[in-house]
Amino acid sequence: MSTPHVLVHRDPSVLADAVAARLITRLVDAQSAKGHASVVLTGGTVGIAVLAAVAATAARDAIDWRHLDIWWGDERFLPTGDPERNETGARKALLDHVELDPTRVHVMMGPDSGLTAEESADSYAQELRAAARPEDHGPVPSFDVMLLGMGPDSHVASLFPGRPALYDERTAVAVHGSPKPPPTRISMTLQSIRSAAEVWVVAAGGEKAGAVRLALSEAGPVQVPAAGARGRRRTLFLLDRAAAANLPPGLERVASP
């Protein structure tokens, strides 16, 4: 796994714009190299702000949206169209404004599909396996970029500290009794997260500073899930100044205006 690098931006707005620009560049580079690209989206305030920033720039047209695979790291187990679903926020902010191939938008199904949470997770795991190419060397695609938010408790996706999902060797699991509502969710596991070529943890706000410090220290991923969020080739912690206020000493850090 790669060693994390930290980039600090002035405030949440500048952070969202910077991540959006970086994301466009990375996806265009991937498509230029191999003709297609893949990204794993996240929800939350900053995650959706990044997507809105992508939608707002003319540079978005550099992406060949028809040849982009879109996944989610986690989803609230709620009906299609529910405003609390990550998918709903992503569609409103960006996906409804670009020309996508619907077969390449990989949604985690909710209860309106007729599936239980466990069945939805199993279905997503099967979809991940079907999309994996021989060069991926595993049951999950080597995503070009995985975007992850992070909570003040250091959770990423719907992997909460000390919970059973952190021990699970499957690629996607149902999560029950989430400490953050709604209680039932679907989540990729650390195995899937670590399959990504690049993992970008995006966090803003002073309430995240303690979790950021732990995630970049020697903490274990069972108690600090973000400490296990690492990409195979690159790991970035993209932060605003408030979230970066308590970084471990000696950590490599790049400050932005």
MIVEXDREN-586091 format. One record per residue (C-alpha): residue in one letter; x, y, z. Coordinates in steps of 0.2 Angstrom, whole numbers, padded with zeros to 4 digits, always signed. Layout:
N
aXYZ ...
END
This chain:
257
m+0000+0000+0000 s+0005+0018-0004 t+0011+0031+0009 p-0001+0045+0012 h+0002+0062+0006 v-0007+0077+0013 l-0013+0092+0003 v-0020+0107+0012 h-0032+0120+0005 r-0038+0136+0012 d-0057+0132+0015 p-0070+0119+0010 s-0075+0129-0006 v-0057+0130-0012 l-0055+0111-0007 a-0070+0106-0017 d-0064+0116-0032 a-0046+0109-0031 v-0052+0091-0029 a-0064+0093-0044 a-0050+0099-0055 r-0038+0085-0049 l-0052+0072-0052 i-0055+0078-0070 t-0036+0078-0074 r-0034+0060-0067 l-0049+0053-0076 v-0044+0061-0093 d-0027+0054-0091 a-0034+0037-0087 q-0045+0037-0102 s-0031+0043-0113 a-0020+0029-0108 k-0033+0015-0109 g-0049+0021-0117 h-0059+0020-0101 a-0059+0025-0083 s-0067+0021-0066 v-0071+0032-0051 v-0079+0027-0034 l-0090+0041-0027 t-0094+0046-0009 g-0108+0056-0001 g-0107+0069+0012 t-0106+0088+0011 v-0089+0089+0004 g-0091+0074-0008 i-0106+0081-0016 a-0098+0098-0017 v-0084+0091-0027 l-0097+0084-0039 a-0105+0100-0040 a-0089+0109-0044 v-0085+0096-0058 a-0102+0100-0065 a-0099+0119-0064 t-0083+0119-0074 a-0082+0118-0093 a-0067+0107-0091 r-0079+0093-0087 d-0081+0091-0106 a-0064+0084-0107 i-0070+0068-0099 d-0078+0055-0110 w-0093+0052-0099 r-0099+0037-0110 h-0083+0027-0105 l-0083+0031-0087 d-0088+0018-0074 i-0096+0025-0059 w-0097+0016-0042 w-0101+0020-0024 g-0091+0016-0009 d-0107+0015+0002 e-0125+0018+0001 r-0139+0021+0013 f-0152+0007+0012 l-0166+0018+0007 p-0178+0018-0008 t-0172+0025-0025 g-0174+0044-0026 d-0173+0046-0007 p-0164+0062-0004 e-0153+0054+0009 r-0146+0042-0003 n-0128+0046-0010 e-0134+0041-0027 t-0148+0054-0026 g-0136+0068-0021 a-0123+0063-0035 r-0137+0063-0048 k-0143+0080-0043 a-0125+0088-0042 l-0117+0080-0057 l-0123+0064-0065 d-0140+0071-0072 h-0130+0084-0081 v-0118+0073-0091 e-0121+0060-0104 l-0117+0043-0096 d-0119+0025-0102 p-0132+0019-0089 t-0125+0002-0089 r-0109+0009-0082 v-0117+0017-0067 h-0116+0004-0054 v-0129+0008-0040 m-0131-0001-0024 m-0149-0006-0023 g-0162-0001-0010 p-0177-0010-0002 d-0188-0005-0017 s-0178-0017-0027 g-0186-0031-0017 l-0169-0036-0010 t-0164-0037+0008 a-0148-0027+0013 e-0138-0043+0013 e-0145-0048-0004 s-0141-0030-0011 a-0123-0032-0004 d-0121-0049-0012 s-0127-0042-0028 y-0115-0028-0028 a-0101-0040-0024 q-0106-0050-0039 e-0106-0034-0050 l-0089-0030-0044 r-0082-0047-0048 a-0090-0046-0066 a-0082-0029-0069 a-0064-0035-0063 r-0052-0038-0078 p-0038-0051-0078 e-0025-0037-0075 d-0034-0032-0058 h-0028-0049-0050 g-0043-0050-0039 p-0062-0049-0037 v-0063-0030-0038 p-0059-0018-0052 s-0043-0007-0049 f-0053+0009-0048 d-0043+0024-0055 v-0049+0035-0041 m-0059+0031-0025 l-0066+0046-0016 l-0069+0044+0002 g-0076+0056+0015 m-0071+0054+0033 g-0082+0056+0049 p-0076+0064+0066 d-0075+0046+0072 s-0063+0041+0058 h-0076+0031+0048 v-0074+0029+0029 a-0088+0023+0018 s-0100+0014+0031 l-0085+0006+0040 f-0087+0012+0058 p-0074+0009+0072 g-0074-0008+0080 r-0089-0014+0069 p-0089-0032+0061 a-0088-0025+0043 l-0070-0021+0047 y-0066-0039+0049 d-0076-0045+0034 e-0066-0052+0019 r-0080-0050+0007 t-0080-0035-0005 a-0097-0028+0000 v-0107-0030+0015 a-0123-0025+0024 v-0121-0014+0039 h-0134-0014+0053 g-0135-0003+0068 s-0124+0011+0060 p-0120+0024+0074 k-0125+0037+0061 p-0143+0036+0054 p-0150+0028+0044 p-0145+0012+0053 t-0145+0000+0038 r-0132+0003+0024 i-0122-0006+0011 s-0103-0003+0010 m-0088-0009+0001 t-0075-0016+0013 l-0057-0012+0016 q-0052-0026+0004 s-0062-0016-0010 i-0055+0001-0005 r-0037-0006-0006 s-0040-0012-0023 a-0040+0006-0030 a-0025+0013-0039 e-0028+0029-0030 v-0038+0033-0014 w-0042+0051-0010 v-0048+0055+0008 v-0057+0072+0007 a-0061+0080+0024 a-0065+0098+0029 g-0069+0105+0046 g-0061+0106+0063 e-0071+0092+0070 k-0061+0080+0058 a-0044+0086+0064 g-0042+0073+0078 a-0048+0059+0066 v-0036+0065+0052 r-0022+0064+0065 l-0026+0046+0070 a-0028+0041+0052 l-0011+0047+0048 s-0003+0040+0063 e+0001+0022+0067 a-0017+0018+0072 g-0025+0001+0067 p-0039+0001+0054 v-0051-0008+0066 q-0052+0006+0078 v-0048+0020+0065 p-0055+0014+0049 a-0047+0029+0039 a-0030+0022+0044 g-0034+0007+0032 a-0039+0018+0018 r-0024+0016+0006 g-0022+0015-0013 r-0011+0003-0021 r-0001+0017-0030 r-0006+0033-0022 t-0015+0039-0006 l-0020+0057-0004 f-0028+0066+0011 l-0036+0082+0003 l-0040+0093+0018 d-0045+0111+0022 r-0035+0120+0035 a-0046+0116+0049 a-0046+0098+0046 a-0027+0099+0045 a-0025+0108+0061 n-0017+0093+0071 l-0007+0083+0059 p+0006+0071+0066 p+0024+0080+0067 g+0035+0076+0052 l+0021+0072+0040 e+0024+0077+0022 r+0012+0091+0018 v+0009+0102+0003 a+0001+0118+0007 s-0010+0126-0006 p-0015+0145-0007 
END
